[in-house]
């Protein structure tokens, strides 16, 4: 292991120690700062939890909630740090506004600019957490009847906006579960008109479809005991075993259930009513006791005064359906009414709901004092009697990302497989081809265009740093799934460490590396004199990239804001991500590196690139010396070393795989009987007298 690698690994350990001592989470906004972000006419109310506030109307009523996303959904971005957003929603779950408070997404920090990121989150305004929101464009055929709402992403920053999207929804749903009972996506439900199950009243009772609540006079008295109204019901006092309330509840929205309880005439009336009001859910209530269902003052077709219902902590609006109800002979009770609610308001008859009947007593004859108690009954109808119109579910973010890049990923996989197979099985054949240089340049051109500019697959030091921070801080590494194209490339590169080391990516798949190689060939065509770096200086310069990597690792943990700037030592964002369309100084830096390659072969890759340092360290996993050598290599033959543009061949003839970019020039020479000195001499019947030949052969 080289000195540079040892120093780098030591500094990584030091960075982890320093991070443990100094790294702190971003502080939540104070009240004054939060108030500045509140959308008028709302006002900031009382705080609850970390970074969360109530929103009030001008009249002081609760109107919604405002909250920072990090405490609720701390999804790590590509820098390893989460995106912090300020989200404001109404009590019904409608987005008032979404703002970005803080982020370290490299593509926006100094690349595309923050305005595109802010424009993306402004799309949530006016939407609802009840909507099915999806980032991107429809996959496959777009159905006009789809309930999916697509938010326009940002080209070249798909992964970052998906992470922001998941952060917004994750935080909003967390608040909805805590503060907005019943908020969230509702599944439309309707009675199954095709179900033709034959049911009798006894079947409804046995299966719990018809539920009963029996209250005796004695229970009623117990409820009013020790109150002002204890003596105000003579019947209850005289007949404690008598029936006060004998309540039956049946949801008759499903035709199969309605047929079991209603006469044919009432069934026809109900069917006609549901034709006019298809979203109404009819609930049949029957009382066989002395209480009744409504007061004498009740007005038909209005809300009942003695009856209320709720589901999921929210009230269920009930209203008389104004139908004349006639029951089948086997159904008990004489007083029966059908009340209705609206399923569009969120009522789900297949989920538990509760109906309450109020018993009222009066004390005194002049301006009597009113007392009441409630008796409740819980009910739900089996799901077989209803059909749920499940909305199309958006795929998981990682799956959506794969679907949208499916063709690109298939092409990349084919390219990876072809290049790896040729290098593994036909390396010498490829290197010996008379048009090898042209073939290599064509491959590099494809990598620049497809992997780089089109696929945005230029690997970067940002990803390893984000992974390191995520592991250290115990965060999820799911952010890697948001860019499956690059993840596929990372997987292939890591696997290649075992056989080739650094060379597979740096030599064949790095778009900016390919640009430098083209610059080198252009320089040669123009006759520009190449700078030969002295070997001793070259060695020290080659160690510099490990120092650059070490600085980036340390600052990633201890000074993230500074790290965001230092990462610009990589010109990849300028040359690949933004097509050289950035501030002039970034462009000048990237172009300058390409001009440098005209005189010093791949100078950036060899001396500066922190990603190259990571690749070289990963190359320590290499299990095989895949470039063949002869005993004569290095002593006395130095031809391969002289021809190696990377200076990756030691004077001894051994390959320094940490600096090898898999150009295969030495393979070409090794197998060429017109270039390899030992082969030339052998062909002439001569041998090289090498002092160390026997020792090297042994």
C-alpha angles and dihedrals in degrees: 000000000000124000091247092056092048091051091048094051090047091052090049089058090046091051091053090052092048091046091054089053101041111020113109133173119250111272119245118251118267120236096264093052094045091051090059090061096050114113113237136275088031121088131208113259133182122331123242125183124343114330095347128121139177117245118220134200119234089262091058098255121136108263106167148308137279122200145161114245100221098074091047104036111013097179110170118239126213092281089056092250121103123246110249115213132177108225126189122191135170122241087262091057099256116146111244094181142328123211133180110236101175139352141156100203102150095213091060101032093068109354123050092013128240097271093078090051091050090047090054095055092046087070090075093066109111093012123111136227084234089066119090099239121193130180115227134015130313116280113229120342114005109225116213088214095056117122092206114117113209121212116206111246130208119261113241090014103066094128094051095049091048090054090049090049093052090046092053095047094041092054093043093050090048090056091044092055092049103038111012108058109201095014117128136067113334122207113224111235132189137175117272101245092183096058106106101179112156108231135176128200090259089056091053092051094045093050095044093246088122110048126195134207115190120191122182126205088251091058089048091053091049089054091054095040116135092010132114089257099052094111099037100096111065093181092056091049094049098041109034092166093050122109116258099170127013101175126181122186124195127169103221098183091109111073093221090059095042091054090058095058111024130071118243092258094050090044090056091049091050092049091052091048092051090050088060094039106032094169094053118110110210117213119193117212122188128186122193093174133081097262101075128201104267137022124259089255094058117127118213120248092027134099114288116253098209099038131071135163139195139186128192092357093304127105119254112221109231126190133175111257091209094230127145104238122209117178131211116260096254093053112097124228137052106224111070134163135172115223123188138211131180120253089203088070089064102269111151114189091196091062125073114276132169131223121197129199117202123219111205130198131184127211119200132016100244114059090340121212113244124223128179145180129193129226115199137205126191121214145171134168123230113262093237089078093059140055120220114210096215111204118233106275115226111235119253110280092250091049092047089052091051092047092052092048096036097117093044091050093050090052091046091049090051091049092048092048094048095047093044092047094049093047092046100043107019104027095129092044091053094046091049095051111118090228095043095125091052091047091051093049091050090052091048091049090053091048091051093048102037106027094033117031098021104031097033087221098142101138114225141192086245091080098053090045091050091049091050092051092045093053093044094049093042093243127148119267091212090116087080089067092062090073103043093166092062091038090057089051091048090051092052092046094050090049089050090059089076093062112017106017117205098348101078096067101025093047102040115012107035108104096201091045088054090051090054091050090052089049089053093053091046089052091052092048089052090050094242110167114246120232113234108210111212111251096242092050090044090057093053092045090051089057092053093081089063089055090051089050092049092052091050092049093050095046092045088065102032106029111019094171091055090044090058088061097041091054086071086081080089108075091199096104091053100041099037114016099043099026091238091302102132141096111320096248093058090048091047090053094050094044090046090057090052090050088049088056089061090068104022112041108243092335094172093051093048101043113018115021110114090192088055088054089054090049091050091051089048087052089069084083090067111126101188141047096229097183111080119229134190128219088249092057108111096004109085101337114075098161096113091047092052092049096046107106092195095052086232096142118085122222087254089062094249119133118246095215093188088069098034116113097186095245088148093217091129090049089054091051093043092057098037114098089199095054109028106088096210090051092047092051093044089053089054091051094251131123132210115245102222119179092209097037097109092044092050092045090053 
